[in-house]
Amino acid sequence: MSAIEFIVPDWPVPARVHAMSTLRRGGVSLAPYDTLNLGADVGDEVDAVAENRKRLREQLGLEAEPYWLKQVHGARVVRAAEGDERPEADAAVAMEPEHVCAIQTADCMPVLFARTDGTRVAAAHAGWRGLAAGVLEATIAALDTPPRLLAAWLGPAIGPDHFEVGPEVREAFVRIDPAAVTAFRANARGRWMCDLYRLARQHLNRAGIDAVFGGGRCTHAERADFFSYRRDGRCGRMASLIWIE
């Protein structure tokens, strides 16, 4: 059995804060979900997803199941808890040890948050719709912490060379902040290449968070490491997790 591979954020938070983002290897799912698909709603075999999640818990030494959400590309934030509830939400916060916030992605951006004293954490699902709807700002508000005491980490997402959008997407962000024009580049098809990482940094900085880390990976380009819905259509989901020990 191969070990699960994951990315560990490089950011200045206390050791009691644990965070990671999975790669696509180390599970049992068959193509096109090969192999570490952690998404339960993408058409994969139920038993395969259950085994993948079990392996994840065991390798990370988690005492409880991560708090999986039913993500809907919105801005609702919930408080992570134990149990089987799967609320419709796109972010979760945790203020108690061992409550694991979890976000699933396959091109959208996972954004992890931690209070710099290690007492509060959160995870948000930030595709373009969620970003425009204010999911990052809502998550910051739910943490009930001065933004200067928060650090954020941008997990793997589709990169600006592969994320083509229509003019309505650009207009949605420019209405929020005229500086968003710097996150869009016109292409030869009369559409726009969108830089989700730049947009997320702009939103975080505008909300008062200067300690922003991560970014730079591309789920679409890095086929061996990541699932990508834009690239493949039917595919699995990675997970980004954060919790307090």
BAVOTOR-464418 format. One record per atom (N, C-alpha, C, O, CB): y, z negated, x; residue in one letter. Coordinates in steps of 0.02 Angstrom, whole numbers, padded with zeros to 5 digits, always signed. Glycine has a CB too. Layout:
BEGIN
YZXA;...
***
This chain:
BEGIN
-00060+00000+00043M;+00000+00000+00000M;+00062+00000+00044M;+00071-00045+00085M;+00000-00062-00048M;+00105+00051+00036S;+00165+00055+00078S;+00218+00008+00052S;+00223-00005-00008S;+00191+00127+00079S;+00258-00018+00098A;+00311-00065+00079A;+00368-00028+00045A;+00381+00030+00060A;+00336-00104+00141A;+00401-00062+00000I;+00461-00036-00032I;+00517-00033+00020I;+00526-00079+00059I;+00482-00078-00093I;+00553+00023+00019E;+00610+00031+00065E;+00674+00023+00026E;+00680+00044-00031E;+00607+00099+00101E;+00724-00008+00058F;+00787-00018+00023F;+00845-00023+00073F;+00835-00033+00133F;+00784-00080-00020F;+00905-00016+00046I;+00967-00023+00084I;+00993-00094+00072I;+00997-00117+00016I;+01020+00031+00063I;+01012-00127+00127V;+01043-00193+00121V;+01118-00185+00135V;+01137-00160+00188V;+01010-00244+00171V;+01161-00207+00090P;+01233-00199+00101P;+01256-00236+00164P;+01232-00290+00181P;+01272-00226+00041P;+01302-00204+00199D;+01334-00234+00257D;+01404-00256+00235D;+01451-00217+00236D;+01337-00185+00319D;+01409-00319+00215W;+01473-00344+00189W;+01478-00418+00203W;+01427-00451+00211W;+01480-00330+00113W;+01538-00446+00205P;+01548-00516+00226P;+01540-00566+00169P;+01590-00592+00143P;+01617-00524+00256P;+01478-00578+00149V;+01464-00628+00097V;+01415-00680+00125V;+01380-00665+00173V;+01436-00594+00032V;+01413-00740+00096P;+01368-00792+00121P;+01294-00771+00117P;+01275-00729+00077P;+01378-00856+00083P;+01253-00802+00160A;+01182-00786+00163A;+01146-00801+00098A;+01094-00771+00085A;+01150-00824+00220A;+01173-00845+00056R;+01139-00861-00007R;+01146-00804-00058R;+01111-00805-00109R;+01168-00926-00036R;+01189-00756-00045V;+01195-00697-00088V;+01147-00644-00062V;+01152-00622-00005V;+01268-00670-00090V;+01100-00623-00104H;+01052-00572-00086H;+01066-00508-00125H;+01077-00511-00186H;+00979-00596-00099H;+01067-00452-00091A;+01082-00388-00124A;+01043-00332-00090A;+01031-00335-00030A;+01158-00374-00124A;+01025-00282-00129M;+00989-00225-00102M;+00989-00168-00151M;+01001-00178-00211M;+00917-00244-00083M;+00977-00108-00125S;+00970-00048-00167S;+00908-00011-00145S;+00902+00005-00086S;+01034-00003-00163S;+00863+00003-00191T;+00799+00033-00173T;+00807+00107-00156T;+00851+00141-00180T;+00749+00025-00229T;+00762+00130-00112L;+00751+00201-00102L;+00694+00222-00149L;+00671+00182-00189L;+00734+00218-00027L;+00671+00284-00145R;+00623+00308-00194R;+00551+00299-00172R;+00505+00320-00208R;+00635+00380-00208R;+00539+00269-00113R;+00471+00264-00086R;+00442+00194-00093R;+00479+00144-00095R;+00470+00285-00012R;+00375+00190-00098G;+00341+00126-00098G;+00309+00107-00165G;+00286+00051-00173G;+00388+00074-00079G;+00308+00154-00213G;+00280+00139-00278G;+00218+00180-00293G;+00186+00208-00248G;+00331+00150-00331G;+00200+00183-00357V;+00138+00216-00378V;+00150+00274-00427V;+00102+00306-00447V;+00092+00166-00409V;+00211+00287-00446S;+00225+00340-00495S;+00210+00408-00466S;+00219+00420-00406S;+00298+00336-00518S;+00187+00453-00509L;+00172+00522-00491L;+00233+00566-00503L;+00279+00548-00540L;+00111+00548-00529L;+00232+00625-00473A;+00287+00674-00482A;+00297+00688-00557A;+00249+00692-00594A;+00271+00740-00444A;+00360+00696-00578P;+00421+00699-00539P;+00454+00631-00527P;+00513+00627-00508P;+00471+00744-00572P;+00417+00577-00539Y;+00444+00509-00533Y;+00423+00476-00468Y;+00431+00416-00459Y;+00422+00466-00592Y;+00397+00515-00422D;+00369+00488-00361D;+00422+00458-00314D;+00473+00489-00302D;+00330+00542-00324D;+00407+00397-00289T;+00351+00356-00310T;+00375+00289-00339T;+00342+00260-00381T;+00303+00343-00251T;+00433+00266-00315L;+00457+00201-00338L;+00507+00209-00395L;+00567+00195-00388L;+00489+00162-00280L;+00483+00233-00452N;+00526+00237-00511N;+00529+00169-00544N;+00477+00141-00562N;+00501+00292-00560N;+00589+00143-00554L;+00598+00078-00585L;+00628+00084-00655L;+00644+00033-00687L;+00642+00034-00542L;+00637+00146-00679G;+00665+00156-00745G;+00611+00160-00799G;+00563+00198-00792G;+00706+00219-00746G;+00620+00122-00852A;+00569+00119-00905A;+00582+00170-00960A;+00541+00176-01005A;+00567+00050-00935A;+00637+00207-00957D;+00656+00251-01013D;+00663+00323-00991D;+00703+00360-01021D;+00720+00227-01044D;+00626+00344-00941V;+00635+00412-00915V;+00572+00455-00923V;+00571+00512-00898V;+00654+00410-00842V;+00521+00430-00958G;+00461+00470-00970G;+00402+00455-00925G;+00350+00486-00932G;+00477+00540-00964G;+00410+00408-00878D;+00356+00390-00833D;+00304+00348-00870D;+00318+00320-00923D;+00383+00352-00771D;+00244+00343-00840E;+00191+00302-00869E;+00212+00228-00869E;+00237+00203-00818E;+00125+00312-00830E;+00202+00195-00925V;+00221+00125-00932V;+00189+00081-00879V;+00221+00038-00849V;+00204+00098-01001V;+00124+00093-00866D;+00088+00052-00818D;+00115+00063-00747D;+00117+00016-00707D;+00013+00068-00820D;+00135+00124-00732A;+00162+00138-00665A;+00228+00101-00654A;+00240+00072-00602A;+00172+00213-00655A;+00271+00103-00705V;+00336+00068-00699V;+00324-00008-00692V;+00357-00041-00652V;+00380+00082-00760V;+00278-00034-00731A;+00263-00105-00727A;+00238-00125-00658A;+00257-00176-00631A;+00211-00125-00780A;+00195-00083-00629E;+00170-00097-00562E;+00226-00092-00510E;+00230-00133-00465E;+00113-00049-00543E;+00269-00042-00518N;+00325-00036-00471N;+00371-00097-00474N;+00393-00122-00422N;+00365+00027-00485N;+00385-00120-00534R;+00428-00179-00541R;+00394-00241-00514R;+00427-00285-00485R;+00448-00189-00614R;+00328-00246-00524K;+00291-00302-00497K;+00294-00303-00421K;+00305-00355-00390K;+00217-00300-00520K;+00285-00244-00390R;+00290-00240-00317R;+00359-00260-00292R;+00366-00293-00241R;+00273-00169-00294R;+00409-00238-00329L;+00478-00256-00309L;+00488-00331-00311L;+00515-00360-00264L;+00529-00222-00355L;+00466-00364-00365R;+00473-00436-00370R;+00436-00471-00314R;+00463-00517-00283R;+00447-00461-00437R;+00375-00449-00300E;+00335-00482-00249E;+00365-00473-00180E;+00367-00520-00140E;+00263-00455-00250E;+00387-00413-00164Q;+00414-00401-00097Q;+00479-00440-00086Q;+00493-00463-00030Q;+00426-00327-00086Q;+00519-00446-00138L;+00582-00482-00131L;+00575-00557-00144L;+00623-00595-00135L;+00633-00454-00179L;+00516-00579-00164G;+00504-00650-00176G;+00542-00676-00237G;+00563-00734-00238G;+00523-00689-00116G;+00551-00634-00288L;+00587-00654-00347L;+00542-00696-00393L;+00485-00678-00405L;+00615-00592-00385L;+00570-00751-00417E;+00531-00794-00462E;+00532-00768-00534E;+00487-00785-00573E;+00557-00865-00460E;+00581-00728-00551A;+00587-00704-00619A;+00601-00629-00618A;+00622-00601-00567A;+00643-00741-00658A;+00590-00597-00675E;+00604-00525-00682E;+00679-00513-00677E;+00718-00551-00707E;+00576-00499-00749E;+00701-00462-00642P;+00772-00445-00644P;+00795-00433-00715P;+00755-00417-00759P;+00785-00382-00601P;+00859-00441-00726Y;+00889-00433-00793Y;+00905-00360-00804Y;+00961-00337-00790Y;+00952-00478-00802Y;+00855-00322-00828W;+00864-00251-00839W;+00907-00239-00901W;+00898-00272-00952W;+00796-00216-00846W;+00953-00192-00897L;+00997-00176-00953L;+00977-00109-00985L;+00943-00068-00953L;+01069-00173-00929L;+00997-00099-01046K;+00994-00034-01078K;+01063-00002-01067K;+01109-00014-01105K;+00974-00038-01155K;+01068+00038-01016Q;+01133+00064-00995Q;+01156+00122-01039Q;+01116+00165-01057Q;+01131+00086-00921Q;+01220+00121-01058V;+01245+00170-01106V;+01310+00204-01083V;+01344+00235-01124V;+01256+00137-01174V;+01327+00198-01019H;+01388+00229-00992H;+01452+00202-01023H;+01500+00238-01035H;+01386+00305-01001H;+01451+00137-01037G;+01510+00104-01066G;+01539+00053-01019G;+01532+00058-00958G;+01492+00072-01132G;+01572+00003-01048A;+01606-00048-01008A;+01588-00119-01029A;+01623-00167-01010A;+01680-00038-01012A;+01534-00127-01069R;+01516-00195-01089R;+01483-00232-01032R;+01442-00205-00995R;+01468-00192-01150R;+01502-00296-01025V;+01475-00339-00973V;+01439-00397-01006V;+01466-00427-01053V;+01531-00364-00924V;+01380-00414-00982V;+01343-00471-01009V;+01326-00519-00952V;+01332-00503-00893V;+01278-00447-01044V;+01306-00578-00971R;+01286-00629-00922R;+01211-00626-00912R;+01173-00629-00960R;+01308-00700-00945R;+01190-00619-00850A;+01118-00614-00834A;+01082-00679-00853A;+01109-00734-00846A;+01108-00599-00760A;+01021-00671-00878A;+00981-00729-00898A;+00908-00711-00887A;+00892-00655-00868A;+00994-00748-00972A;+00864-00759-00898E;+00793-00747-00895E;+00768-00725-00963E;+00800-00738-01014E;+00754-00809-00870E;+00711-00691-00965G;+00683-00669-01028G;+00678-00593-01032G;+00694-00558-00985G;+00724-00695-01085G;+00655-00570-01091D;+00641-00499-01100D;+00697-00460-01135D;+00690-00401-01148D;+00578-00491-01139D;+00752-00494-01149E;+00807-00460-01184E;+00835-00403-01141E;+00844-00410-01080E;+00864-00510-01201E;+00847-00345-01173R;+00877-00287-01139R;+00939-00266-01178R;+00936-00219-01218R;+00826-00228-01132R;+00995-00300-01168P;+01055-00283-01207P;+01084-00216-01187P;+01075-00193-01130P;+01107-00337-01199P;+01119-00184-01233E;+01156-00124-01217E;+01219-00145-01179E;+01265-00175-01208E;+01174-00082-01281E;+01221-00129-01116A;+01277-00149-01073A;+01273-00110-01008A;+01221-00081-00993A;+01277-00226-01059A;+01327-00109-00971D;+01328-00073-00908D;+01350-00116-00849D;+01366-00090-00795D;+01374-00014-00913D;+01350-00181-00859A;+01363-00227-00804A;+01338-00296-00823A;+01334-00314-00882A;+01439-00230-00786A;+01320-00334-00772A;+01297-00403-00783A;+01326-00447-00729A;+01335-00426-00672A;+01219-00406-00783A;+01342-00509-00748V;+01367-00559-00700V;+01317-00617-00699V;+01282-00630-00747V;+01438-00583-00720V;+01315-00651-00642A;+01271-00710-00635A;+01309-00764-00598A;+01341-00752-00546A;+01205-00691-00597A;+01304-00824-00624M;+01336-00882-00594M;+01286-00937-00579M;+01304-00990-00554M;+01392-00908-00638M;+01223-00924-00596E;+01170-00972-00583E;+01120-00942-00533E;+01108-00882-00534E;+01134-00992-00648E;+01092-00983-00489P;+01042-00958-00441P;+00982-00927-00477P;+00962-00948-00531P;+01018-01014-00395P;+00954-00875-00445E;+00893-00842-00465E;+00899-00798-00527E;+00849-00769-00549E;+00841-00893-00478E;+00958-00790-00555H;+00968-00741-00608H;+00988-00675-00575H;+01041-00670-00545H;+01023-00765-00660H;+00945-00625-00581V;+00952-00564-00542V;+00985-00509-00584V;+00957-00487-00634V;+00884-00539-00516V;+01044-00488-00564C;+01078-00432-00596C;+01047-00367-00569C;+01034-00361-00510C;+01155-00433-00582C;+01035-00319-00614A;+01002-00257-00594A;+01035-00197-00628A;+01049-00199-00688A;+00928-00259-00612A;+01046-00145-00589I;+01074-00082-00614I;+01028-00025-00592I;+01007-00023-00534I;+01148-00071-00589I;+01013+00021-00638Q;+00972+00079-00622Q;+01016+00141-00617Q;+01062+00151-00657Q;+00916+00089-00676Q;+01002+00183-00567T;+01043+00243-00558T;+01001+00301-00531T;+00948+00291-00502T;+01101+00228-00510T;+01028+00362-00542A;+00999+00421-00511A;+01054+00474-00503A;+01042+00533-00514A;+00941+00449-00555A;+01113+00453-00483D;+01173+00491-00467D;+01235+00449-00482D;+01282+00450-00443D;+01175+00557-00508D;+01235+00412-00538C;+01290+00367-00551C;+01294+00314-00495C;+01246+00305-00458C;+01283+00333-00620C;+01351+00281-00490M;+01361+00234-00436M;+01346+00162-00457M;+01373+00138-00507M;+01432+00239-00410M;+01303+00127-00420P;+01297+00055-00430P;+01351+00020-00388P;+01360+00035-00329P;+01226+00030-00410P;+01386-00027-00418V;+01436-00065-00383V;+01418-00139-00388V;+01412-00167-00443V;+01508-00052-00411V;+01408-00171-00330L;+01391-00241-00328L;+01453-00282-00309L;+01494-00261-00268L;+01333-00254-00278L;+01458-00341-00338F;+01514-00386-00326F;+01488-00454-00304F;+01435-00476-00327F;+01559-00392-00389F;+01525-00487-00261A;+01509-00556-00243A;+01573-00594-00229A;+01618-00569-00195A;+01462-00559-00182A;+01578-00654-00256R;+01631-00699-00236R;+01618-00720-00164R;+01561-00733-00146R;+01637-00761-00284R;+01669-00723-00123T;+01659-00733-00052T;+01635-00802-00034T;+01617-00815+00024T;+01723-00719-00015T;+01634-00849-00082D;+01603-00914-00069D;+01531-00916-00094D;+01498-00968-00089D;+01643-00969-00102D;+01506-00860-00120G;+01436-00855-00140G;+01418-00887-00206G;+01360-00900-00218G;+01394-00884-00088G;+01467-00901-00248T;+01452-00936-00311T;+01446-00891-00372T;+01421-00913-00424T;+01504-00987-00324T;+01468-00828-00367R;+01464-00783-00423R;+01450-00712-00398R;+01477-00691-00347R;+01530-00784-00464R;+01409-00676-00436V;+01392-00607-00417V;+01390-00564-00480V;+01388-00590-00536V;+01324-00603-00379V;+01391-00499-00470A;+01387-00453-00526A;+01364-00385-00503A;+01366-00369-00443A;+01456-00447-00562A;+01341-00345-00550A;+01320-00275-00537A;+01344-00232-00594A;+01338-00251-00652A;+01243-00269-00527A;+01372-00173-00577A;+01399-00128-00628A;+01371-00058-00618A;+01358-00036-00562A;+01476-00127-00625A;+01363-00023-00674H;+01340+00046-00676H;+01401+00090-00686H;+01431+00090-00739H;+01286+00057-00733H;+01420+00128-00634A;+01484+00162-00634A;+01476+00237-00623A;+01489+00262-00568A;+01530+00133-00582A;+01455+00273-00674G;+01462+00345-00674G;+01533+00362-00693G;+01575+00316-00699G;+01411+00379-00723G;+01549+00426-00702W;+01620+00441-00716W;+01641+00414-00783W;+01699+00392-00791W;+01631+00516-00713W;+01597+00414-00832R;+01616+00388-00898R;+01630+00313-00895R;+01679+00289-00923R;+01561+00402-00949R;+01587+00276-00861G;+01598+00205-00854G;+01661+00188-00815G;+01698+00143-00832G;+01538+00173-00821G;+01672+00226-00761L;+01733+00215-00722L;+01795+00226-00765L;+01841+00185-00765L;+01735+00262-00661L;+01796+00281-00802A;+01853+00296-00844A;+01861+00245-00900A;+01917+00232-00922A;+01847+00367-00873A;+01805+00218-00924A;+01808+00168-00978A;+01829+00100-00954A;+01844+00056-00995A;+01740+00163-01012A;+01829+00089-00888G;+01851+00025-00861G;+01796-00025-00846G;+01808-00085-00848G;+01898-00006-00908G;+01735-00001-00831V;+01680-00048-00819V;+01693-00092-00759V;+01672-00150-00759V;+01615-00010-00811V;+01725-00066-00707L;+01737-00108-00648L;+01788-00162-00664L;+01780-00220-00645L;+01762-00065-00589L;+01841-00144-00699E;+01892-00193-00718E;+01862-00246-00765E;+01879-00305-00760E;+01951-00158-00751E;+01819-00225-00811A;+01787-00272-00856A;+01741-00320-00819A;+01737-00379-00836A;+01747-00235-00911A;+01707-00295-00768T;+01663-00338-00728T;+01704-00389-00689T;+01685-00447-00686T;+01621-00296-00680T;+01759-00367-00660I;+01802-00413-00624I;+01828-00468-00671I;+01829-00527-00652I;+01862-00375-00592I;+01848-00449-00731A;+01872-00498-00779A;+01817-00548-00797A;+01830-00608-00804A;+01898-00464-00841A;+01755-00524-00805A;+01699-00568-00823A;+01682-00616-00768A;+01657-00670-00781A;+01638-00526-00841A;+01696-00598-00706L;+01683-00644-00650L;+01733-00701-00648L;+01721-00752-00616L;+01686-00606-00584L;+01789-00694-00684D;+01839-00747-00690D;+01856-00777-00622D;+01854-00838-00611D;+01812-00802-00738D;+01873-00732-00576T;+01886-00751-00507T;+01947-00711-00483T;+01952-00652-00498T;+01824-00738-00461T;+01993-00742-00445P;+02048-00702-00417P;+02019-00644-00376P;+01976-00654-00334P;+02094-00746-00373P;+02043-00583-00388P;+02015-00525-00352P;+02016-00532-00276P;+01973-00503-00243P;+02053-00464-00371P;+02063-00569-00248R;+02066-00576-00176R;+02005-00615-00149R;+01992-00614-00089R;+02130-00612-00155R;+01969-00648-00194L;+01909-00686-00174L;+01845-00648-00188L;+01790-00676-00185L;+01907-00752-00209L;+01851-00583-00204L;+01792-00543-00219L;+01783-00488-00167L;+01831-00460-00141L;+01798-00512-00288L;+01720-00472-00152A;+01701-00414-00112A;+01660-00368-00156A;+01623-00391-00199A;+01662-00434-00047A;+01666-00303-00144A;+01628-00253-00182A;+01592-00207-00135A;+01616-00191-00081A;+01675-00214-00229A;+01533-00185-00156W;+01493-00138-00116W;+01473-00079-00160W;+01447-00087-00215W;+01429-00172-00087W;+01487-00018-00135L;+01472+00043-00171L;+01404+00069-00149L;+01395+00088-00091L;+01527+00096-00160L;+01356+00070-00195G;+01289+00093-00180G;+01283+00169-00183G;+01332+00203-00197G;+01239+00061-00226G;+01223+00195-00171P;+01213+00268-00166P;+01228+00304-00232P;+01204+00283-00285P;+01142+00283-00145P;+01267+00357-00227A;+01286+00397-00285A;+01291+00470-00264A;+01286+00487-00205A;+01354+00372-00315A;+01299+00514-00313I;+01308+00584-00298I;+01373+00595-00259I;+01425+00567-00277I;+01308+00627-00362I;+01370+00634-00206G;+01427+00643-00163G;+01475+00698-00186G;+01457+00737-00229G;+01404+00658-00094G;+01535+00700-00157P;+01586+00747-00179P;+01570+00820-00167P;+01602+00864-00197P;+01650+00731-00146P;+01522+00836-00125D;+01503+00906-00115D;+01455+00932-00168D;+01440+00992-00170D;+01472+00914-00047D;+01431+00887-00212H;+01380+00907-00261H;+01398+00888-00333H;+01362+00907-00379H;+01315+00877-00243H;+01451+00851-00343F;+01467+00827-00410F;+01522+00870-00441F;+01581+00857-00434F;+01490+00753-00408F;+01500+00923-00475E;+01546+00969-00508E;+01560+00945-00579E;+01513+00928-00616E;+01518+01041-00509E;+01624+00944-00598V;+01643+00922-00665V;+01694+00970-00694V;+01722+01012-00658V;+01672+00850-00663V;+01706+00964-00758G;+01755+01006-00792G;+01825+00976-00789G;+01833+00919-00767G;+01735+01018-00863G;+01875+01013-00812P;+01943+00988-00809P;+01955+00926-00851P;+02001+00887-00837P;+01990+01042-00831P;+01915+00917-00903E;+01925+00857-00946E;+01911+00793-00908E;+01941+00741-00923E;+01880+00861-01007E;+01865+00795-00859V;+01850+00736-00820V;+01909+00719-00775V;+01931+00662-00771V;+01785+00745-00778V;+01935+00770-00741R;+01993+00759-00698R;+02052+00732-00739R;+02086+00685-00718R;+02014+00825-00663R;+02063+00762-00797E;+02119+00740-00838E;+02112+00668-00861E;+02161+00632-00866E;+02126+00786-00899E;+02050+00647-00876A;+02038+00578-00898A;+02060+00528-00844A;+02088+00476-00860A;+01964+00568-00915A;+02046+00544-00782F;+02065+00498-00728F;+02138+00502-00709F;+02169+00451-00694F;+02023+00512-00667F;+02166+00562-00711V;+02237+00569-00694V;+02281+00534-00746V;+02335+00510-00730V;+02256+00644-00689V;+02258+00532-00809R;+02295+00495-00860R;+02297+00420-00843R;+02346+00386-00857R;+02263+00505-00929R;+02243+00395-00813I;+02240+00325-00795I;+02284+00311-00734I;+02320+00261-00732I;+02167+00304-00780I;+02281+00356-00684D;+02317+00347-00622D;+02330+00415-00591D;+02283+00450-00573D;+02278+00300-00573D;+02392+00435-00584P;+02407+00501-00555P;+02378+00510-00485P;+02364+00566-00465P;+02481+00511-00551P;+02367+00455-00448A;+02338+00460-00381A;+02266+00486-00382A;+02240+00504-00330A;+02340+00392-00347A;+02235+00487-00441A;+02166+00511-00446A;+02159+00585-00428A;+02104+00608-00417A;+02140+00499-00516A;+02215+00622-00426V;+02210+00692-00408V;+02179+00701-00339V;+02149+00753-00325V;+02279+00725-00409V;+02185+00651-00295T;+02157+00656-00227T;+02081+00653-00227T;+02050+00668-00176T;+02185+00601-00184T;+02051+00634-00283A;+01977+00629-00288A;+01946+00693-00315A;+01885+00695-00327A;+01958+00570-00331A;+01986+00745-00326F;+01960+00808-00354F;+01980+00867-00311F;+02037+00872-00287F;+01985+00817-00426F;+01932+00912-00302R;+01944+00973-00263R;+01922+01033-00304R;+01865+01035-00328R;+01906+00970-00194R;+01967+01082-00312A;+01951+01142-00350A;+01897+01182-00315A;+01896+01186-00254A;+02013+01185-00362A;+01852+01212-00355N;+01801+01256-00325N;+01809+01328-00350N;+01854+01342-00391N;+01730+01230-00342N;+01767+01372-00326A;+01775+01444-00342A;+01758+01461-00414A;+01772+01516-00436A;+01732+01484-00296A;+01727+01415-00450R;+01708+01428-00520R;+01761+01403-00569R;+01749+01404-00630R;+01641+01394-00535R;+01817+01382-00544G;+01870+01358-00588G;+01857+01288-00614G;+01887+01267-00663G;+01878+01404-00645G;+01811+01252-00580R;+01796+01183-00598R;+01816+01138-00540R;+01852+01159-00495R;+01721+01175-00616R;+01793+01076-00542W;+01816+01027-00493W;+01757+00989-00462W;+01709+00972-00496W;+01865+00977-00526W;+01762+00977-00396M;+01715+00934-00362M;+01745+00864-00360M;+01801+00853-00337M;+01699+00961-00289M;+01706+00816-00385C;+01731+00748-00397C;+01704+00699-00345C;+01644+00699-00331C;+01712+00725-00468C;+01748+00658-00318D;+01729+00607-00269D;+01727+00539-00305D;+01778+00505-00311D;+01780+00605-00209D;+01667+00520-00329L;+01659+00456-00363L;+01677+00397-00319L;+01706+00348-00342L;+01588+00449-00388L;+01660+00402-00255Y;+01675+00347-00210Y;+01751+00334-00206Y;+01773+00277-00208Y;+01647+00361-00140Y;+01790+00388-00199R;+01862+00380-00196R;+01889+00351-00261R;+01932+00306-00261R;+01896+00448-00180R;+01864+00375-00317L;+01886+00349-00382L;+01871+00274-00388L;+01914+00235-00410L;+01853+00387-00439L;+01811+00254-00368A;+01793+00184-00373A;+01838+00141-00328A;+01860+00087-00349A;+01719+00174-00353A;+01851+00164-00268R;+01896+00127-00223R;+01966+00121-00253R;+01997+00068-00249R;+01899+00160-00154R;+01989+00174-00283Q;+02055+00171-00315Q;+02057+00119-00371Q;+02104+00080-00376Q;+02075+00240-00342Q;+02005+00119-00413H;+02003+00070-00467H;+01999-00001-00441H;+02033-00045-00466H;+01943+00085-00513H;+01958-00012-00390L;+01950-00079-00362L;+02015-00102-00328L;+02036-00159-00338L;+01892-00081-00312L;+02045-00058-00290N;+02107-00076-00256N;+02162-00092-00307N;+02200-00139-00299N;+02130-00020-00209N;+02166-00051-00359R;+02217-00062-00410R;+02205-00128-00447R;+02253-00160-00470R;+02217-00004-00460R;+02142-00149-00452A;+02126-00213-00484A;+02136-00272-00437A;+02129-00330-00458A;+02055-00212-00509A;+02152-00259-00373G;+02167-00313-00327G;+02112-00328-00277G;+02119-00377-00239G;+02180-00374-00365G;+02059-00288-00275I;+02005-00299-00226I;+02015-00252-00167I;+02011-00191-00174I;+01935-00288-00259I;+02029-00281-00109D;+02038-00241-00048D;+01974-00239-00006D;+01965-00194+00035D;+02095-00270-00007D;+01930-00288-00016A;+01868-00292+00023A;+01814-00249-00011A;+01773-00274-00048A;+01843-00366+00029A;+01817-00184+00004V;+01770-00136-00026V;+01729-00104+00029V;+01756-00079+00078V;+01809-00082-00067V;+01663-00105+00021F;+01617-00083+00073F;+01568-00032+00044F;+01566-00021-00017F;+01580-00143+00104F;+01528-00002+00087G;+01478+00046+00065G;+01507+00115+00054G;+01561+00131+00078G;+01445+00022+00001G;+01470+00156+00017G;+01491+00225+00004G;+01464+00271+00058G;+01438+00249+00109G;+01567+00230+00001G;+01470+00336+00046G;+01453+00385+00097G;+01384+00417+00091G;+01371+00469+00121G;+01457+00354+00162G;+01339+00387+00051R;+01274+00418+00041R;+01279+00468-00016R;+01325+00464-00057R;+01219+00365+00027R;+01231+00515-00019C;+01231+00564-00074C;+01161+00570-00103C;+01115+00593-00069C;+01256+00633-00050C;+01153+00549-00165T;+01087+00551-00197T;+01063+00623-00207T;+01003+00636-00204T;+01090+00516-00265T;+01109+00669-00218H;+01090+00739-00228H;+01065+00771-00164H;+01015+00807-00164H;+01149+00779-00256H;+01099+00759-00109A;+01083+00792-00045A;+01023+00761-00011A;+00986+00796+00023A;+01142+00790+00001A;+01014+00695-00018E;+00963+00659+00020E;+00899+00651-00023E;+00883+00597-00047E;+00989+00589+00042E;+00864+00707-00031R;+00806+00710-00075R;+00751+00661-00056R;+00719+00631-00100R;+00778+00780-00076R;+00738+00652+00007A;+00684+00608+00029A;+00696+00535+00012A;+00649+00497+00005A;+00673+00615+00103A;+00759+00516+00005D;+00776+00446-00006D;+00792+00429-00078D;+00779+00373-00100D;+00834+00427+00037D;+00819+00477-00116F;+00848+00460-00181F;+00825+00506-00237F;+00813+00566-00226F;+00923+00461-00176F;+00820+00478-00297F;+00815+00518-00357F;+00884+00546-00374F;+00935+00515-00358F;+00786+00476-00417F;+00885+00605-00406S;+00948+00635-00427S;+00938+00672-00492S;+00900+00721-00494S;+00976+00681-00372S;+00971+00650-00544Y;+00966+00683-00609Y;+00998+00752-00606Y;+00971+00800-00634Y;+00998+00641-00664Y;+01055+00757-00573R;+01089+00822-00568R;+01046+00873-00531R;+01047+00933-00547R;+01156+00814-00532R;+01009+00851-00482R;+00968+00896-00442R;+00903+00915-00477R;+00884+00973-00477R;+00952+00865-00375R;+00871+00866-00508D;+00802+00876-00531D;+00792+00872-00607D;+00741+00894-00632D;+00759+00826-00500D;+00840+00845-00643G;+00828+00835-00715G;+00781+00777-00726G;+00803+00719-00722G;+00800+00899-00747G;+00719+00790-00739R;+00670+00735-00747R;+00659+00702-00679R;+00640+00736-00631R;+00602+00761-00776R;+00671+00637-00675C;+00662+00602-00612C;+00662+00527-00625C;+00674+00505-00681C;+00719+00621-00562C;+00648+00489-00573G;+00647+00417-00579G;+00715+00386-00570G;+00766+00422-00569G;+00600+00387-00528G;+00717+00320-00565R;+00779+00284-00556R;+00771+00233-00499R;+00720+00199-00494R;+00799+00247-00622R;+00822+00230-00456M;+00827+00176-00407M;+00855+00115-00442M;+00879+00118-00499M;+00870+00197-00346M;+00853+00058-00408A;+00883-00003-00434A;+00924-00036-00380A;+00905-00037-00321A;+00828-00052-00460A;+00981-00063-00400S;+01023-00103-00356S;+01025-00174-00386S;+01042-00183-00445S;+01096-00073-00349S;+01007-00222-00345L;+01000-00291-00368L;+01045-00338-00329L;+01059-00327-00270L;+00926-00314-00362L;+01068-00391-00362I;+01105-00444-00329I;+01092-00510-00363I;+01089-00513-00425I;+01181-00428-00327I;+01085-00563-00323W;+01073-00629-00351W;+01093-00682-00300W;+01104-00668-00241W;+01000-00638-00371W;+01098-00744-00325I;+01115-00801-00283I;+01052-00841-00271I;+01015-00857-00319I;+01170-00845-00315I;+01039-00859-00210E;+00979-00899-00194E;+00990-00971-00215E;+00945-01012-00207E;+00963-00896-00118E;
***
